[in-house]
Amino acid sequence: MTVAMVFITLFLTDAGILQAWLQRLSESAEALSIKLYGHSR
């Protein structure tokens, strides 16, 4: 039971970190594309 709780906690933590990292990556990519698009105009 304890092992299952630890696995669930680790999974949820990794999912949160992955989601935050993907969101940060997409935001930086969006900012970069806007910057490049602004330079191209």
N, C-alpha and C positions, 0 to 999 in steps of 0.2 A: 504493500500500500504506500509506504513512504517512498519507495523507489519510483512508483508510478507518479506520485506527486512531484518528485524532483524532475522526472522526465518532462512532465507537463509544464512545469515552471520554466525549464530550460527552453522548451519548444516555444512557449509564448514569448519569452524574452528574445530569443533569436528571431522570431517572426516580427516583433516590434522593431528590433534593430534593423532587420532587413528592409522593412517597410519604410522606416525613417531614412535609411541610406538611399533607397530607390527614389524616395520623394526628393531628397536633397540633390541626387544626381539628375533627376528630371528637371528640377528648378534651375540648376546650373546650366544644363543643356539648353533650356528655354532662354535663359538670359544670354547665353553665348550666341544662340541663333538670332535673337533680337539684335544683339550687337553687330553680328555679321550682316544681318539684313539692313541695319541702319547704315553701315559702311558701304554696302553695295548700291544704295539708293543715291 
